[in-house]
Amino acid sequence: MIGMRMNAFNDTGLGEPEQDANTALIELDKGLRSAKTGEQCEAIVRFPRLFEKYPFPILINSSLLKLAEVFRTGSNFLRVWVLRVCQQSEKHLDKILNVDEFVRRIYSVIHSNDPVARALTLRTLGSVAGIIPERQQVHHSIRRSLDSHDSVEVEAAIYAAQMFAAQSKLFAVSMCSKISDMIRGQVTPASMKLQLIPILQYMHHDTFTASMVNELCMELLASYPAADFVKVTLSALSTLASATLIDVPQQVELLLRYLQDDPRLSIKRHALHLLHSLARRGAHLWPQGALNNLIESTTTLLQDGTRNTDLLIRTLDVIEVLSQNVVTCDANMDENSPLLQLCVNACYSPDPFVAVKAVTVLTRVACYCYEEGLPVHGIQDVISCLESLIVLLALDEKHLHQLKACLRSTVKLCQSHLEHCSVFVDAIGSTLINASSENNQNEKQTVVLCEALGAIGSVGQNALLPLLPDILIKLKQTSHVHTKVMLCTLLFQMMAGGFEWNIECLEAVDNIVKNVDDWAKYRIARSAARYGHHAIATEIFKSLKEAVASEQLHFWLSGLELVTKAECFLTEKVEDPQTVSKMKIVERLNGAISRYASACASLKAASTPLRSLQFASEYSKLRCEFLQTIAQLLHSCISLCTAPPPAIAVTVVDATKDELQRYGRVTYQLRKSAQDLKTCAENYQKLYQSAFDADPGSLANIRALQEICRLMAISVERVCGGPGVSAMYLQEDKIFNFGETVEMRQLARCCVELCRLSPSFTMTEGKVGAVSHTRINCLISQTTLLAGGTMRLPMPRYYFQALQATSVKLSVSPQPRVLGEPVSVPQGSQLALKVEGVLRHGRRASLFRSVAAVCISISTTPPSKINVDQKDSNMNELQQTVIPHRDFFACEFLLSLGCPGSMAATYQVGSTSAGGSISGGQYQITASASILDKDGNVWKCGPRSTLPVRVHEETAKRKLP
């Protein structure tokens, strides 16, 4: 059948287990050895995918050596595909172990009589210039090929020269004269000169060479006024200036001169493009007066009307980039500054592209003034212009990008000055209500307006409440599913400020849920759970869990239903929270705990190797443990009345020198509850450190819950005493700031209320006050706050979705020959342990934080401690911090096994070794990885790999008689 040919090199077979690296390499090697050219080509083009899947040096070295052999012995057709593999696998080339052998096989083709083969060799050598930058024989071959009479070989030599000049200072300096002579030479064709000029941009390694290149380029600008030559030469000069930095002012002046004096539109556009790239390097590098000259040219374009709209937009692009720097904002914050005058005039341009860019610049200057506490000039003009643009752009389906830019400026202005929230909420809300939903494009604009309202609602407290009636009307009118979901989210955000749901709002959400598909229902339930409306989420998850075909999805939705139902138990409405009995609180806590325990089991059942749900499981488990601790604390408080002190209490006080023991069993129970709360806080800290890919809001959620545990522990220790209790009064006036979102402000208010309800701290003669009913009632009030219906737990976003994905894959060698068997090491010898690893990223790499280094920890557990808890075992541990190179890292440890003593580590740069000694027997070596971000924070989210090692005694050799 057409399109159903069987693939001999199966990468992803349906229903088949995933191949390991060796098996995949063997299959590709068979293809390379095939007599059919088609199968050879198919095997070659699959190597980049193999490198991405298994980016380990041994495999890459072996594969590229095989490809180099194919390049040496194969046809030019096969060489083309080997060249493509080298170009696509640039980041893996430095993992080649036998570089000399690899280069020898490639370089041997340079002596061929075929100029095409020589050209392919030069291009292949240029593509691997990063690993052989200083190979003199390659430099000589490139120089020799530049004098060839075959145009194909010369073009390949130019390509290789450009690649090597970017990598090698020696090559760039030595080739400068050769390239200059070729460019100046009359025999060199003009087309070839255009290819040679870009090589000059890498001649910045010393002052003499850079000045010579500048002189040559200026000479070219005067001698070759053709548009192509001018554009290529200006690009080379701009790149050279960006590398040296000291030539940036002169280059900006040169580009401005071409912008103003050269009449050709293509040159003006190219000059603006290069000015845009130099602006990104920083406004502080621009010479004084350059911005004013640019503004003068922009003013001229504005006066010309619509003839030069393209140039005007490009010029405003440059000014917009410059406005991102505080230097530009500080120099142009006066009312009469040329920049503000220009942007005010451009705001009223009939072209929306021009108006949006101008108002963006004005907004940045205004935000800078607000942040620095400086007077803001013309803010009413900015607000009026933004309102007008939002209304106009929402009507035109062609300007979605410009509408987003205006809304971003609006949100930034509201973040800088909260008083603007009401004005923009009214403007955006009225535009949203009046927007029609006839086609998909209008739906996108409606969704963008909803997102802007949500962002402003997160900034200003109760800012969206005036829109509540309009939102309910819009929910009934709209027909698009995505718009309904966004409007429901806005409704949840409004009600998250501590308001109670009325019948009209509940009916509106219920009608939406009944008339949308299952995916939209899930998104609505997810939003409800994130804002703490668990009763709504529970009903939706309950209806969805039976509507999925996958067993894992069923357990996932069942777990979500149980989690939200558990929170519903805690937030059940009561008529008077002050009259809630202790037994009612205990009943609520027990109901929530039982459902959380069931939810943890469902989440474990929903986990798969591709979706582990580790964060969701740990988060639910910690929430369950915290509720158990709160329930135990409540029982301990009640025991003050039910379990009076024993008759021997005074004797116990005299024996322990602890005055609080006279109150009997309640003191011990309260101290145990305080310790349990501290353990919960520590576990939340561990969960925080394991969530490297979490968004800032989710991390703030974990910090807030950790702070609640810590505050409760302090309150309990104020009553029953504990270490550090004398300094606890310092926490009274602490300001809690977990973020500016609605849900985080709710948790911050809870922390403030816990501090207010905390028992008073009294000490007389260095001793804590009595365990009285008044102080115990304070603890009961705090427990009632946490489980009495006044606190809603917002579920973090990372519980449902991860916007960033980063994983670490470890490989520890040596490995046992038989799986499960230990590695045998003679007693008294040393074990060389090598740990290799690869960082894998999702679609959005480094969205919130990026990997700066990886910390590898090696712990060795003695035979007597293998089955003992790690907290109680005295394990020997070594650590090493390595910086990944192109997402790959490797380190080595040297362990002395079977000798008495203690392990000690010694580190070296490069191939690092750690030396030490441990007593003999069978050991368990554990390698774990932690991630260090650019701020120096440690994230313990890496995998753990264990290796059993058996240390055996060698039998003495029998002596011959």
N, C-alpha and C positions, 0 to 999 in steps of 0.2 A: 504494500500500500504506500501511497505517496506520503512522505513525512514520517514514516514509521520504521526507518532503517535502524537496525540494532546497533548500538554504540559499543565498540570494543573497549573503550576507556570510560567506564561508567563512573561518574562523579557522585551522582545522587540517585541511586536506584530506589524505586518506589518499593517500600516494604522490605528492603535489604538493610542489614546492619551497616553502620558507617565503617569505611575502610580505615586501617591505620596507615601511617606514613610509609612504612616499608612495602606494604602490599600495593599501594597506589604507585609508588616509584617503580616497582617491578613491572606493573602493567604498562606504564609509560615507556620503560626501557624496552619492552617487547615491541612497542610501536616504533621506537627509533631503529630497531634492528630489522624492521620489516623491509621487504623488497619493493613494496608499493610506496610511491611517493606521497600519495594521498594520506595513507596511514601515518607516515613519518611526519607530515605537516600537522596532522591532527594531534599527534602526541606532543609535538613541540609547543603548539599554542595552548596546551593545557598546563604547562609548567607554571605560569604566573599564578593560576588558581591554587596549585599545589603549594607554592611558596606562601601564599596568604593563609592557607589552612594549617600548614605545619612549618612555621618560620624558624626552624632550628638550624644551626650552622652545619651540622653533619649532613643533613639532607640537602641543604642548598649547595654546599660544596660539591657533593657527589653529582647532583643534577646539573650544575653548570659546567662541571668537567665533561660530562657526557655531551652536553650541548656544544661545548668548545670542540670536541672531537668531531661532532657532526659538521660543525662549521669548517673544520680543517679538511675533511674528506668529502663533504657533500657538494651538491651543485649550488649555483648562485640562488636558485629558487629557495632552497632550504636555508641558505645563509640569510636571506631576507627575513625569514621567520625567526631565526635565532637572534638577529638584530632587534626585532620587535620585542622578544622576550627580555633582552637586556635593558631596553628602554622602559618597559613596563615594570621591571623588578629592580628599579634603581635603589630603593631603600633596603634591599636585601643583599646588595653586592658586597658590602663590607663584612658579610659573614662567610665569605669564601676563605677557606683555610689555606689552600694551595694556590695562592695568587700567581706565583711564578709559572706553575704548570698551566694554569688557565690562560695566562697571557701568551705563553709560548705556543700553544695550539692555535690561538687566534692570530698571533703575529706571523706565523709561518706562511700565511696566505698572502702577505704583503709582497712576497717575491714572485707572485704569479705573473704570467705574461698577459693575463686578462685584466684590462683596466677596470672593468665592472667589479671583478673580485677584489681588486685593490681598493676600490672605492667603498665597497661593503666592509672591508676590513677596517678602513679608517673610521667609518661611521660607528662600527662596533667598538673600536678602541675609544672613540670619543664618548660613547654612552657609558663606558666604565671608567671614565677619567677620574672619578672620585676615589677609586682604590689604587690607581697607578699615576698619581699626578706628576711624579718626578722621574718617570722612565725616560732616560736620555735617548734610547734608540727609537722610541715612539715619537719624541719631539723631532728627531732628525728625519724620520719618515714623513712627518707632516710637512716639515719645511721643504723637503725634496719634492713632495707631491704638489706643493703650491706652484712649482715651476713646470708641471706636466703640461703636455699639449692636448690632453684629453679633458674636455670640459666636465665630464661626470666625475673624474678623479679630483679635479681642482675644487669642485663644489663640495665633495666629501671632505677634502682637506680643510676647507674653510669651516665646515661644520665642526670637525675635530679640533681645529685651532680655537674656535670659540668655546668649546667645552673645556679644553685644557687651560685656556687663559682664565676661565672662571675658577679653576681649582689650584693652579700652580702660579706662584709669584715668579719663580725662575723662568717659566715658559713665557709668561706675559711680558716680562721685561726684555727677554732675549728676542721675542718676536715683534717688538714694537717697531724697530727699524725696518724689518722686512715688510710688515703690513703697511707702514708709511710709504715705503718705496713703491709698493704695488699700487697703492691708492693714487700716488702722484704720477705714476708711470703712464705714458700715453698708450702703451700697448695693451693695458688692462681694459677690458670692455666695461662700459658703464654699468651694465647689469651686475658684473662681478664686484665692482666697487661698492655698489649698494649692499652686497653681502659681506664685504670686508669691513665696512665702517662700524657695524655693531660690535666687532671684536674690541674696538678701542675703549668701550665702556668699562672693561676690566683692567685697564692700565692705570690703576690708582695705588699701586703698592709703594711707590716712593715719589718724592716731590718732583724730581727731575723728569721722570717718565710722565707724570700727570701733567706737568707744565708743557711738555713736548706734545702730548696728545691734544691739549687745549689749543695750542698754537696751530696744530694741523687742522683741527676741526674749524677753527675760525677762518683759516685759509680756504677750506672747502666751502664754507658758507659764502665766501666772496667769489670763489672761482666757479662754483656750480650752483647757480640760483634756481635750478629746476626744483619743482615742488617735492619730488621724491627724495632728492638729495638733501634738501633743507629739513624735511621731516626726520629722516634717518639720522642726520647729523645732530639736530637738536635733541633727539631722544638719547643719543650716546652722551652728549654733554650733560643732560639732566641726570642720567644714571650715574655718571662720573661724579657730579656734584653731590648727589645724595650719599655717595660712598665717602667722599672726602669731607663734606659738611662745610669746609671753609669757603668753597666756591659757590655755595647756595645763593648769597646775595647777588653776585655777578650774573649767575644764571637766571635768577628771577628778573633782573633788569633786562637781560638779553631777550627773554621771552616776552616781556611787556613791550619791548621795542618792536618786535615782530608783530605782536598783537595790534599795535597802534599804527604802524607804518606800512606793513605789507598788505596790499589790497586783496590778495587771494583768500577766499573764504576757507579753503582747505588748510592753509597755513595758520589762519587764526584759530580754527577749531583745534588743530594739533597743539598750538601754543597753549590754549586753555586747558587741554588735556594734561599737558606736562606741568602747568601751574597747579592743577588739581593734585597731582601726585606729590609735588614739592610742598603743597600746603599740608598734606597729611604728615609730612616729616616734622611739622611744627611751625606755628606762626612766629615763634621767637627767632627763627632763623632768617626770616624775611627782612630785607633792609628797610630802614625808616623811610616812609613816604611811598613804598610800593603799593600798599593797600589803597592809599588815596589816588594813585595813578590808575589802579584797577577800577576804582569807583568812578573816576572821571570818564573812563571809556564806557562804563556801564550806563552812566547818565546820558552820554551821547547816543547810545543804542536805544535808550528809553525815548529820547526825543525823536528818533527816526521813525517811530511807530512800529508796525508789525513786520517790517521788511527783514529785520535781523533778529527775529524771535529766538532762533536756535542759538545764536551767539549770546544773546542776553541770558538765556537759561543756563548755558554753560558757564558764563561769568558769575551768575548768582550761585552756581554749584561751588565754585572756588571760594566765594565769600562765605558760603554756608559752612564749608569745612574750616575756614579760618576762624569762624565764630565759635567753634567748639573749644578753642583755646582761650584761657582766661586772660591772656595778654590782650587779645583783640577786644574782648568784652570790657576790660578795664580801661582801655584807651578810647572807647567809643560809647561810654555810658552817658555823656553829656547830651543835653537836648539838641544842641546845634551841631553835633558831630556829623560829618559827611555820610557816615554809614547809616545812621538813623534816618537822616533826611532822604537818602536813597531808598531805604526799605519802606518808609512811610509812603513815598510816591509810588513804589512798585506794588504795594499792597492792593491798590485800587486798579491794577492792570486788568484789562478784559481777559487776558490769558490766565487761566487758573494755575498753570505751571509756575509762572512768574510770581503770582500773588502768594502762593503757598510757600515758595522758597523765601520770599521776603518776610512773611510773617513768622516763619521758623527762626530767622535770624533775630527778629525783634523779641521773640519769646525767650531765646537764649540769653540775650542781654538783660531782659527783665528778671529772669530767674537768677542770674548772677548777682544783680543788685539786691534782690530779696535775700539771698543766702548770705551776702556780705553786710546786710543791714544798711544799704545805701538808698538814697531816694530814687524812685523809679519815675521816669518821665514818659508821658504819652501812653500810660497803661490802658486808658480808656479806649484809645484808638486801636490798640492791639486786641482788646476784648471784642470790640465791635467788629473788627475785621474777621476775627476767628468765628464769631457767631454767623456773620454773613456767608463766609466760605463754607461752613458746615451745612447751612441750609441749601446753598447753591449746588455744592458737590454731591449732596445726597440725592438730588433730583436727576443728576446725569450719571448714567451707568458706565461711562467711559473713564471716570476719574476716581476709581476706587483707591488707587495708590495715593493720590493727593489727599483724599479724605482721611486715610489712615495717618498721613503726616500731620494734618491739622489736628486730629484727635490726640496724637502723641504730644503735640505742643500744648494742647488744652490740659492734659493730665499733668504734664510737668509744671505748668503754671499753677494748677491747683495744689500740687505737692509743695511748691515753694510758698504759696500764700493761701491758706485754707478759706479765707473769706470769698475767694472767687468760685468756690464749689457750687454755691446755690445758683449763681448766674449761669454757669455752664450746664448744670443739671437741667435747668429750665429750658435752655436752648436746645440741648441734645435730646431731651425728653420730648419736646414738642415736635422736633424733626422726626423722631422715631415714631411717634403716634401718627403723624401725617404721611409717613412714607407708605407707598403702595407696595404690595407683594405680588406683582403680576408675573415676574419672571425670576430666573435664578440670580441674575445680576443684582436686582434690587434686594433679593434675599441676602446676598453677601454684604451689601451696604447696611442692611438692618442688623445683621450680626455684628458688624464692626461698631455700630452705634451702641449696641448692647454691651460689647466688651469695654467700650470707653466709659459707659455709665457704671459698670462694675468696678473699673479701676478707680473712678472718682468716689464711688461709694465706700471703697476700702480706705481711702484717704480721709474723708470727712465723716464724722460720726452722725448717723441718721440723716445723711445728705439726700438719700433717695426717697425718704418717706413722702414728700409731696407728690411723687409720681405714682403712688400706690393705686389710686383709682384709674389712672390712665393705663397702667400696666394691666390691670384686670380687664379693661375694655379691649386692649390690644390682644390679649390672650384669646378672647372670643372671636376676634376678627381675622387673625392671621391663619394662613393655611399651610405654611411651610413648617416642616418638622424641626429643622435646626433652629429656626426663630423661636418656636415654642419652648425648646429646651433652654435657650438663652434667657427668655423671659421668666421661666420658672426659676432659673438660677438667680436672677435679680430679685425675684420675690423672696427666695430663701435668704438672700443677703439682707434684705430689709428687715425680715422678721428675726434675724439673728441678734439684733441689738437688745434682746431681753423682752420682746413683745410677745403677746399671746395671739394664737391664731384665731381668727373669727370664722364664722360659717361661710361667708362669701369667698374668702381666700382658699379655704379647704375645698370648696366645691369647684373652684376654678382649676386647682391643681388636679383634682380627681377627674374632671372632664378631659383635661389634656392627656392624662395617663391612659384613659380608656380609648383614645382616638389616635394613638401613635404606635409605631412598631416597637418590637422588644428592645432593640438597641437604644432607641430614644428613651424608653422606660428605664433602662439601666443607667443611662447618663443622668436622668432626672433623680433617680434614687441615690446615685453617687454624689451629686451636688447636695442633696438633702442631708446625707450623712456627713459631708464635709462641713456644713454649717450647723450641725447639731440637731437637725429635725429628724430624729430617729424614728418617730412613729410613722411618718410618711414613707421613709425608706424601708421600714420593715414590711409594710403591706406590698410594696412593689417587688422587693426581693422574694417574698413568699410566692407571689404569682409567677415570677420568672424562673424559679428553680425547677419547675416541672415542664418548662417550655424549651429546654435545651437538650441537645442530642448527646453531648459528651458527658461522661461520668465525672471528669475533673471539673467541668463547668458547673455541674449540679452541686458538687460538694463546695465549690467556691461560693456559689450563691447561697447555699445553706449556711455556710459559715458567716457570710455577711448578714443574713437574716438573724442568726443567733446573736451576733455582736450588737446589732442595732436593737434587737429585742431586749438584750441585757441592759443597754443604756436607757431604754424606755422604762424599765423597772425603776431605775434610779431617778428619772425625771418625771415620774407620774405626778400629775397635778393634785395638790391638796388645797383645801379651803384656807387654812392658816398654817404656814410652815412652823410657827412657834409652838403649835400644839401637837406636833407630830410626836408620837410616843416612841420610846426607845425600842420597844418590840417591833413597831412598824418599820423602823430603820433597819433593824436586824433582818426582818423578813425581806425587805427590799435588797439588802446586800446578799443574802443567801440566794435569792432568785437570780440576781445578776451573776453571781459567782458560778452557779450551776450552768447557766447558759454560756458563759465565757469558756468554761471547761469543755462543753460540747462543741463550741465554735473552734477551739484549738484543735480538736480531733478532726473536724471537718476540713479545716485548712491544711492539716497534714495529709489528709486523703486527697486533697485537690492539688497537691504539689506534684510536679513532674520534673524530670531532669532539665528541660528547657525553661521551665518557670517554677522556681523553687518556692516562692511565696515565703521566703525566710523572714523578711521584715514584717509582713502581716502576722505571721505566726508568733514572732517574738513580741510584737507590740501587743497582741491580744493576751499572750501569756503574762506579760508584765502588768497589764491592766487587771487581770484576774488576781495576780499576787498582791497588788496594791489593795484591791477590794477585800481580799482575805485579811490583810493586815489591819485595815480599818475596822472590819468586823471584830477581829480579835481585840483591838483597842477598845471598842465599845463594850465588849464583854468584860474587859478588865476594869473599865470605869464602873460598870454596874456592880462588880464584885466588891466595891468599897462598902456597899450596904449589905450584900448577901454573905460576905465572908469576913467577919470581924477578926481582929488580930488574935493570935493564940496566946495562951497564958505565959508561954516562955518567951514572949516578944522582947521583954526587958533583958533577959539573959542573952538573946541573940544580938541585941544592940551592944551590950558590953563586950561580947566576943568579937564582933565584926567592926566595932567602932563606927557604925553607920547608924545615925539617928533615925533615918527613914525606915529602918527595919521594924520599928515599933508599930508601924501601920499594917504589918502582916503581909499577906500574900499579894496584895494589890501592888506593892512596890516592885516585887520581882516581875509581875506580869507587865506593868507599865515599862519597865526597863527592857524587857524582851520585845515589846511592841516598838519601842524607840529604835532598838537595834534592827528589827525587821524593816522599819521605814528607811533607815540608812542603807540597808541592803538593796531595797527597791530603788533608791536614788542612785546607787552605784550601778545597778543593772540598767537603769535608763541611760547612764553615761556610757556604758558599754554598747548599748543599742545605738546611741548617737555616733560613736566612733566607727560602728560597722556600716553606717549609711552614707558611704562616700558619694553615691549618685543621687542622694535626696535633694530636693529643692529647698531653698532657704526657709520657706514656710513650714515644711515638715520638720526640719531641724529645730525651728523655734517651738513647735508643738512639743517635741520631746524635751526641750529645755524647760518648758513651762511645767510639764508633768514632773520632771525631776525636782524643780523648785518647790512644787506642792509637797512632794515627799519630804524634802529637807525641812520645810517649814513645820510640817506635822511632827517630825522627829524633834525639832527644837522645842515645840510646845510641850511635848510629852516629857522631855528632859527637864524643862522648867518645873515640872511638878514632881518628878521622881529623882531628879539629880542625874548627873552624868558627866563625862569628860568634856571640858571646855564650856561648861554651863555658865561660868562667870562672865563670859564675853557675849552672851546671847542677847543682851539688851541692846547691843549696837545695831541689831537688824530691824529695829522698830520702824525707822523712817525710810526704809529702802524703797526706791522707785523701781517698779517692775516694768520692763519694756521688752516685749517679745516680738515686736513688729507692729506695723500700722494697719494690719488687716482687721476685719470685724471679729473674726473668731479668736485671734490672738489677744485683742483687747478684752474679750470676755474672760479668757484665762488670767490675764493680768489683774482684772477686777477681782477674780476669785482669790488670787494671792494676797491682794490688799485686804480683802475681807478676812482671810485667815489670820493675817497679822493683827487686825483689829480685835478678833475674838480670842486671840492667844491669851493664856493665863498670865497674870501679872508676875513679874520676876522680883522676888524679894529674897534677900540674903541677910542674915544676922550672924555676926561673928564668923563669917566665912562659911556658913551652912545654909542650905536651901530651906525655904519655909516648909510648913506642914502640908501633908497631902489632905487638903480639905475638900468638902463638898463643893465649895464655890469654885475652886480651881479645877476640880473634876468636871463640873458643869460646863466650864469653858471648853474642855476637850470634847464633850458631848455636842456642844454647839458647833464646833468645827466639823465633827463627823456628820452632823445633820446638814451642814452646808454642802459637804461633798456627796452625800447620798440622800438628800432630802428633797430633791426636785428643783433646786435653784441653780445648779451648775449643769450646763450641757457640754458634753465632750465633743469637740469638733474632730472628726477623723482627718488625719493628715493626707495630703495628696499622694504621697509616696506609698501609702497603704494600697492605693488602687492602680497607680501608673507611675512609671519611671520615665522622666523626660531625657535622662542621660543614662547611658549604659557603659560601664567599665568593668572588666573582669581580668583576673590574673590567672594564667595557666602556668603551673610549675612542672618541671621535669627534674627528678633527682637521679643521679647516677653515682655509683654503679647500681644496677638492678639485679635481683636474683635471677638465675637462669630458669628456675621453675617458679611460677607464680605462687606466692604464699610462703615460699621457703625463705629462711633468713640468709643474709649474705655472710659467708664464712670469712673470718679474719683471724690469722694466727695471733696468739697472745704475744704482746710486746711489740707488735707491728703497728703501723699507722694507716689509717683509712683516709684516703683522699676522696672527699665528698664534693661533687660538683652540682650546683643548683643553677638551672637555666629556666628562664621564664619569658613569657610573652604577654604583652598587654593587648587586650582586645577592646574595641570601642564599638558603640552602636552608631546610629545615623548621626546623632548630635554629640560629637566628641567634645569634651571640655566645655559643656554649656554652663555649668555652675562652678566647677573647679577642675583643675588639671593635675596630672601626675608629674611631680618634680623629681621624685626619687622613690625607690623601693627598699624597704628594710627587710632583710632576710634574717630570720631567727632560727637557730639550730639548737634544739634541746635534746639532751641525752638522758634517758631515764635508766637507772641501774636495774638489775634483775629484781631486787627486792621491792622496787617501787613501781613496777609496771602496772599492777592492778590497783594502785593506791590513787586516791584523788590527787590531781595535779596541785591543788592548793596546799596539800599537806606533804608533798614529796619534795625533797631537796634535789631538784633537777639541775644539772649543769647546762648553762645556756650561753651560746655565742651569738653575736649579732654583727651584721655587716650592712652598710647602706650603699646601694649602687644606683647610678643614674642610668635610666634606660636610654638606649640609642636606637632610634627608629623603632620604638616599642619592643625592643629586645634587651634583656639584661642577663648577666651570668656572673657567678662568683664561686669561689672555691674555699673549702675548709679542710684543714688537716687535723684529724682526731687521733690521739694516741689511746688505743684500747688495750685493756688487759693489764695495765700497770697501776699500782696504787698511787694515789695522789689526787690532786684536784685539777680540773680543766682550766686552762688559761688561754687567752686569745691574743694572737699577735697578727696585726693587719699590715698588708702591703698594698701599694697602688697597683692596679692592673690585675694580674692573676693573684688574688689575695689568698693567703693561707692563714689558718687559725690553728695554733698548736695547743695541745693540752694532753692530759692523761686521765684515765678513768680506771676504776677497778675492773677485773675480768668478769666474764659471764655472758649471758645473753641480754642484749640491750635493745631499746626501742629509740630510734633517732627520728625526731619529728622536725620537719622543715615547714615554717609558716612565713607568710609574706604580709607586710603592712605597707600601706601607701602613705607617702609624705607629699602634701600639696605644696604649692608655691609659697604659702604663708607659714610653712613649717609645722602644720598640724598633722598629727599621726592618725590614720584611719585604719583600724584593724579589721579590714574587710577581705583580706587575701585568703587563699585556700591553705589547707594543711596537708602535708604529705608525710606518711610514716614509712620508715624503713627498718625492718628487724635485722639485727646484726648479732651473729653468734661468734663469740671469742673462744677458740678452742686451743688446747695445749698441744704442741707438737711433741710426738714421742721421740725420745732420744735415739740417735742412730747407734745400732749395735756394733760394737768394736769386734773386728776379726781377731782371732787368736794369732 
